[in-house]
Amino acid sequence: MQKCAKNVRVGLYPILLTPREQESRARILAQDEGIDKELTIISIEGFVALNIIELATEESKDFFSVLKEIVEIYNRRLAEVETDLSLRIEVR
C-alpha cells in the first residue's frame, strides 16, 4: 500500500490486484493511507475473468473454450518445468 501511496504522490493512478478474500482489507488499508479515492482495487479472480471474456470476444469464441485453452497451456508449461504435478488443473 505504501508503494501505491508513493505512486499517487507522483501523479500516477495505481491499480492493485488482490485475492478476492483480501479485497476488503485492501480497501481499509487504502483508506488508512488516504489514497482510497486515487486507487483502483480489483480482485485477481475478476481481473482474470474479464481478460478471458475479452479474449473470447476478440476471437469470437465462447468463454469456456478460451479458459480451456489457457488451462491446457498452463498444464503443458507446468509439465515442462515442475516436478510436483499436483499443481496441474484438470479440464473436464
FENHUKA-V612524 format. One record per backbone hydrogen bond with DSSP energy under -1.0 kcal/mol. CO is the residue of the C=O (numbers start at 1). NH is the residue of the N-H. Records with the same first field share a line. If there is no record, write none. Layout:
BEGIN
CO->NH + NH
END
This chain:
BEGIN
1->5
2->6
3->7
4->8
5->9
6->10
7->12
8->11
14->40
16->42
18->44
19->22
20->23
22->26
23->27
24->28
25->29
26->30
27->31
28->32
29->33
30->35
35->38
40->16
42->18
43->47
44->48
45->49
46->50
47->51
48->52
49->53
50->54
51->55
52->56
53->57
54->58
55->59
56->61
62->66
63->67
64->68
65->69
66->70
67->71
68->72
69->73
70->74
71->75
72->76
73->77
74->78
75->79
76->80
77->81
78->82
83->85
84->87
85->88
END
